Amino acid sequence: MARPTMAQDIERRIKELILDRALGPGDPLPTEPELMELFAAGRVSVREALKALQAMNVVEIRRGFGTFVGSLSLTPFAEGLAFRAVVRHGRGEPGLLELMKVREALETGLVGAVSAGIPAEDLAVLRSLVATMEAEAARDGRVARATDRAFHLALYASLDNHLLSEVLDAFWAAMDRVRTTTDDGHQDPVITCRQHHEIVVAVAAGDGALAASAMRAHFDGIRSRLERHPAGGDYGVTVTDRLPDACLPSAL
């Protein structure tokens, strides 16, 4: 195993500093000269470490103001998922299918916990979102992905797990960036509405097994299409038309 570079060692020590001082997003970090003195390191190594940590949202560099603890969001994680999936998909490998299966496993496993005791107010939100889906289907002939996404995020709100919410949203963001036409326009909106309605009915009844079954059925369509056509060429998906600039090699 290769030895870490000076910059990598400083990255580790800055993370340790954040933990040791119990700092959180937005809290100020030592200045660049202070970090150089603290770690007995040169300016180049400190700057390299800070730039790497900034790319991971661990730190935020505000020109003219200093360096602060970053948002710690999972955006880089979502970008990495998206880029990996698209590269593998473009090579004829099941990158999108794998991504979808991970999300399916996560949601199918979690919906049972939700069914154990979802608050009435959360049920009301879910029912309202299903009603919105039905209105969109009738008006536009499709269910907006934003509404679908809001439903799945609201479904797990009662678990009160901030990390879970971020992970689920990261998967949604990644899937959105690499979605194929089959995952956006070929799903019958009537079926989409019915599937979400069935999830709500099962959760409201406190039937975890039924809720998991309904969630699994919700993924059946896209899974079967990707299993039949795993390669990118089947749907005309390219890296440049599916990924934002931040995901492209020139921006890495």
Kinemage of the C-alpha trace (Angstrom):
@kinemage 1
@onewidth
@group {chain A} dominant
@subgroup {mainchain}
@vectorlist {calphas} color= white
{ca met a 1} P 0.000 0.000 0.000
{ca ala a 2} L 1.366 3.391 -0.984
{ca arg a 3} L 2.210 5.767 1.826
{ca pro a 4} L -0.096 8.793 2.096
{ca thr a 5} L 1.251 12.058 0.765
{ca met a 6} L 1.772 15.064 2.999
{ca ala a 7} L -1.475 16.580 1.700
{ca gln a 8} L -3.405 13.381 2.439
{ca asp a 9} L -1.987 13.304 5.951
{ca ile a 10} L -3.099 16.913 6.462
{ca glu a 11} L -6.583 16.018 5.192
{ca arg a 12} L -6.791 13.359 7.893
{ca arg a 13} L -5.540 15.712 10.581
{ca ile a 14} L -8.000 18.453 9.614
{ca lys a 15} L -10.842 15.941 9.939
{ca glu a 16} L -9.487 14.931 13.341
{ca leu a 17} L -9.322 18.594 14.335
{ca ile a 18} L -13.000 19.048 13.399
{ca leu a 19} L -13.932 16.019 15.505
{ca asp a 20} L -11.711 16.936 18.458
{ca arg a 21} L -13.141 20.460 18.621
{ca ala a 22} L -16.725 19.234 18.036
{ca leu a 23} L -17.137 21.645 15.127
{ca gly a 24} L -20.153 21.649 12.848
{ca pro a 25} L -21.158 23.098 9.465
{ca gly a 26} L -20.372 26.803 9.265
{ca asp a 27} L -17.928 26.844 12.190
{ca pro a 28} L -14.610 28.568 11.442
{ca leu a 29} L -11.408 26.597 11.046
{ca pro a 30} L -7.876 27.831 11.724
{ca thr a 31} L -6.473 30.088 9.041
{ca glu a 32} L -4.106 28.749 6.420
{ca pro a 33} L -0.997 30.107 8.239
{ca glu a 34} L -2.296 28.615 11.495
{ca leu a 35} L -2.762 25.220 9.854
{ca met a 36} L 0.758 25.431 8.416
{ca glu a 37} L 2.141 26.070 11.877
{ca leu a 38} L -0.100 23.507 13.573
{ca phe a 39} L 0.885 20.718 11.186
{ca ala a 40} L 4.450 21.898 10.464
{ca ala a 41} L 3.579 21.807 6.776
{ca gly a 42} L 4.139 23.959 3.734
{ca arg a 43} L 1.551 26.199 2.113
{ca val a 44} L 1.246 24.006 -1.002
{ca ser a 45} L 0.430 20.868 0.996
{ca val a 46} L -2.119 22.693 3.177
{ca arg a 47} L -3.833 24.225 0.158
{ca glu a 48} L -3.916 20.879 -1.630
{ca ala a 49} L -5.513 19.265 1.423
{ca leu a 50} L -8.092 22.033 1.776
{ca lys a 51} L -9.061 21.830 -1.897
{ca ala a 52} L -9.533 18.062 -1.617
{ca leu a 53} L -11.694 18.476 1.494
{ca gln a 54} L -13.670 21.238 -0.190
{ca ala a 55} L -14.503 18.851 -3.053
{ca met a 56} L -16.004 16.497 -0.449
{ca asn a 57} L -17.956 19.316 1.274
{ca val a 58} L -15.919 18.777 4.434
{ca val a 59} L -14.627 22.350 4.338
{ca glu a 60} L -15.800 25.516 2.655
{ca ile a 61} L -13.277 28.124 1.522
{ca arg a 62} L -14.737 31.641 1.432
{ca arg a 63} L -12.394 33.991 -0.335
{ca gly a 64} L -11.611 36.940 1.867
{ca phe a 65} L -13.318 35.432 4.916
{ca gly a 66} L -11.481 32.221 5.733
{ca thr a 67} L -12.081 28.500 5.891
{ca phe a 68} L -15.094 26.926 7.561
{ca val a 69} L -16.516 23.482 8.167
{ca gly a 70} L -18.494 22.599 5.043
{ca ser a 71} L -22.066 21.449 4.659
{ca leu a 72} L -20.993 17.778 4.907
{ca ser a 73} L -23.684 17.007 2.340
{ca leu a 74} L -23.696 13.824 0.279
{ca thr a 75} L -23.625 15.636 -3.067
{ca pro a 76} L -20.159 14.252 -3.954
{ca phe a 77} L -21.473 10.783 -3.110
{ca ala a 78} L -24.409 11.253 -5.500
{ca glu a 79} L -22.108 12.618 -8.199
{ca gly a 80} L -19.814 9.620 -7.800
{ca leu a 81} L -22.724 7.191 -8.031
{ca ala a 82} L -24.024 8.907 -11.143
{ca phe a 83} L -20.687 9.028 -12.920
{ca arg a 84} L -19.849 5.416 -12.094
{ca ala a 85} L -23.268 4.218 -13.273
{ca val a 86} L -23.091 6.118 -16.565
{ca val a 87} L -19.544 4.979 -17.362
{ca arg a 88} L -20.438 1.339 -16.720
{ca his a 89} L -23.748 1.682 -18.578
{ca gly a 90} L -21.965 3.149 -21.581
{ca arg a 91} L -19.617 0.153 -21.620
{ca gly a 92} L -22.534 -2.264 -21.767
{ca glu a 93} L -22.302 -3.132 -18.065
{ca pro a 94} L -25.333 -3.070 -15.724
{ca gly a 95} L -24.435 0.198 -13.979
{ca leu a 96} L -27.958 1.627 -13.899
{ca leu a 97} L -29.495 -1.707 -12.949
{ca glu a 98} L -27.114 -2.048 -10.005
{ca leu a 99} L -27.889 1.475 -8.836
{ca met a 100} L -31.619 0.852 -9.028
{ca lys a 101} L -31.322 -2.478 -7.165
{ca val a 102} L -29.467 -0.850 -4.282
{ca arg a 103} L -32.161 1.793 -3.960
{ca glu a 104} L -34.876 -0.877 -4.179
{ca ala a 105} L -33.241 -2.952 -1.428
{ca leu a 106} L -32.906 0.096 0.790
{ca glu a 107} L -36.496 1.255 0.392
{ca thr a 108} L -38.034 -2.212 0.571
{ca gly a 109} L -36.160 -2.867 3.793
{ca leu a 110} L -37.138 0.447 5.377
{ca val a 111} L -40.839 0.628 4.569
{ca gly a 112} L -41.609 -2.060 7.157
{ca ala a 113} L -40.184 0.144 9.910
{ca val a 114} L -42.370 2.999 8.706
{ca ser a 115} L -45.431 0.751 8.851
{ca ala a 116} L -44.784 0.041 12.536
{ca gly a 117} L -46.204 3.425 13.485
{ca ile a 118} L -46.452 6.282 11.011
{ca pro a 119} L -47.919 9.540 12.412
{ca ala a 120} L -51.281 10.712 11.084
{ca glu a 121} L -49.743 13.927 9.758
{ca asp a 122} L -47.235 11.965 7.658
{ca leu a 123} L -50.023 9.830 6.240
{ca ala a 124} L -51.879 13.012 5.313
{ca val a 125} L -48.807 14.266 3.436
{ca leu a 126} L -48.466 10.969 1.552
{ca arg a 127} L -52.145 10.952 0.606
{ca ser a 128} L -51.880 14.528 -0.583
{ca leu a 129} L -48.893 13.622 -2.762
{ca val a 130} L -50.791 10.698 -4.284
{ca ala a 131} L -53.646 13.096 -5.044
{ca thr a 132} L -51.127 15.413 -6.718
{ca met a 133} L -49.848 12.494 -8.796
{ca glu a 134} L -53.390 11.693 -9.914
{ca ala a 135} L -53.969 15.316 -10.897
{ca glu a 136} L -50.688 15.413 -12.835
{ca ala a 137} L -51.527 12.146 -14.594
{ca ala a 138} L -54.931 13.471 -15.640
{ca arg a 139} L -53.605 16.875 -16.712
{ca asp a 140} L -50.198 16.036 -18.206
{ca gly a 141} L -50.364 12.323 -18.945
{ca arg a 142} L -47.421 11.701 -16.616
{ca val a 143} L -46.404 11.939 -12.986
{ca ala a 144} L -43.730 14.534 -12.295
{ca arg a 145} L -40.506 13.025 -10.985
{ca ala a 146} L -40.363 15.788 -8.378
{ca thr a 147} L -43.680 14.597 -6.940
{ca asp a 148} L -42.555 10.970 -6.980
{ca arg a 149} L -39.322 11.975 -5.275
{ca ala a 150} L -41.176 13.997 -2.632
{ca phe a 151} L -43.371 10.981 -1.883
{ca his a 152} L -40.427 8.666 -1.237
{ca leu a 153} L -38.662 11.200 0.962
{ca ala a 154} L -41.839 11.930 2.942
{ca leu a 155} L -42.478 8.211 3.391
{ca tyr a 156} L -39.500 7.848 5.740
{ca ala a 157} L -39.834 11.152 7.590
{ca ser a 158} L -41.226 9.422 10.697
{ca leu a 159} L -37.965 7.494 11.125
{ca asp a 160} L -36.353 10.862 12.005
{ca asn a 161} L -33.025 9.836 10.527
{ca his a 162} L -31.271 12.744 8.863
{ca leu a 163} L -28.512 10.579 7.379
{ca leu a 164} L -31.116 8.254 5.880
{ca ser a 165} L -32.883 11.188 4.255
{ca glu a 166} L -29.613 12.371 2.726
{ca val a 167} L -28.706 8.889 1.466
{ca leu a 168} L -32.128 8.417 -0.138
{ca asp a 169} L -31.969 11.848 -1.722
{ca ala a 170} L -28.484 11.068 -3.014
{ca phe a 171} L -29.799 7.949 -4.733
{ca trp a 172} L -32.642 9.964 -6.250
{ca ala a 173} L -30.242 12.635 -7.471
{ca ala a 174} L -27.958 9.999 -8.983
{ca met a 175} L -30.836 8.203 -10.715
{ca asp a 176} L -32.159 11.513 -12.038
{ca arg a 177} L -28.792 12.312 -13.585
{ca val a 178} L -28.505 9.004 -15.373
{ca arg a 179} L -32.169 8.123 -15.955
{ca thr a 180} L -33.100 6.532 -19.257
{ca thr a 181} L -36.209 7.268 -21.256
{ca thr a 182} L -37.724 4.084 -19.855
{ca asp a 183} L -37.519 5.481 -16.362
{ca asp a 184} L -39.086 8.784 -17.305
{ca gly a 185} L -41.656 8.370 -20.032
{ca his a 186} L -42.674 4.734 -20.467
{ca gln a 187} L -44.304 4.179 -17.072
{ca asp a 188} L -48.088 4.287 -17.265
{ca pro a 189} L -49.112 7.147 -14.937
{ca val a 190} L -52.224 5.222 -13.881
{ca ile a 191} L -50.006 2.367 -12.716
{ca thr a 192} L -47.677 4.804 -10.968
{ca cys a 193} L -50.568 6.364 -9.054
{ca arg a 194} L -52.006 2.983 -8.135
{ca gln a 195} L -48.662 1.689 -6.874
{ca his a 196} L -48.146 4.676 -4.618
{ca his a 197} L -51.709 4.425 -3.377
{ca glu a 198} L -51.128 0.761 -2.492
{ca ile a 199} L -47.988 1.662 -0.551
{ca val a 200} L -49.943 4.219 1.475
{ca val a 201} L -52.776 1.757 2.148
{ca ala a 202} L -50.331 -0.879 3.401
{ca val a 203} L -48.411 1.579 5.582
{ca ala a 204} L -51.637 2.998 7.015
{ca ala a 205} L -52.756 -0.533 7.900
{ca gly a 206} L -49.478 -1.166 9.714
{ca asp a 207} L -48.774 -4.155 7.473
{ca gly a 208} L -45.028 -4.153 6.933
{ca ala a 209} L -44.979 -7.241 4.725
{ca leu a 210} L -47.681 -5.834 2.456
{ca ala a 211} L -45.898 -2.475 2.318
{ca ala a 212} L -42.638 -4.174 1.304
{ca ser a 213} L -44.483 -6.142 -1.369
{ca ala a 214} L -46.100 -2.957 -2.701
{ca met a 215} L -42.746 -1.201 -2.747
{ca arg a 216} L -41.148 -4.110 -4.590
{ca ala a 217} L -43.924 -4.020 -7.200
{ca his a 218} L -43.238 -0.318 -7.659
{ca phe a 219} L -39.701 -1.187 -8.815
{ca asp a 220} L -40.694 -4.128 -11.014
{ca gly a 221} L -41.202 -2.149 -14.217
{ca ile a 222} L -37.903 -0.298 -14.384
{ca arg a 223} L -35.986 -3.326 -13.095
{ca ser a 224} L -37.390 -5.609 -15.778
{ca arg a 225} L -36.654 -3.066 -18.534
{ca leu a 226} L -33.067 -2.597 -17.388
{ca glu a 227} L -32.592 -6.363 -17.094
{ca arg a 228} L -33.758 -6.769 -20.673
{ca his a 229} L -31.654 -3.868 -21.995
{ca pro a 230} L -28.679 -3.303 -19.687
{ca ala a 231} L -26.497 -1.444 -22.190
{ca gly a 232} L -26.554 2.310 -22.731
{ca gly a 233} L -27.031 2.022 -26.483
{ca asp a 234} L -30.555 0.664 -26.103
{ca tyr a 235} L -31.857 3.984 -24.838
{ca gly a 236} L -29.436 6.463 -26.342
{ca val a 237} L -28.032 7.522 -22.985
{ca thr a 238} L -24.779 9.451 -23.124
{ca val a 239} L -22.621 10.918 -20.412
{ca thr a 240} L -22.928 14.465 -21.701
{ca asp a 241} L -26.723 14.602 -22.066
{ca arg a 242} L -27.444 12.977 -18.718
{ca leu a 243} L -24.837 14.434 -16.384
{ca pro a 244} L -24.361 18.018 -15.239
{ca asp a 245} L -21.026 19.709 -15.837
{ca ala a 246} L -19.895 18.896 -12.313
{ca cys a 247} L -19.883 15.188 -13.175
{ca leu a 248} L -17.845 15.415 -16.354
{ca pro a 249} L -14.130 14.580 -16.471
{ca ser a 250} L -13.190 18.146 -17.380
{ca ala a 251} L -14.656 19.325 -14.086
{ca leu a 252} L -13.055 16.654 -11.918
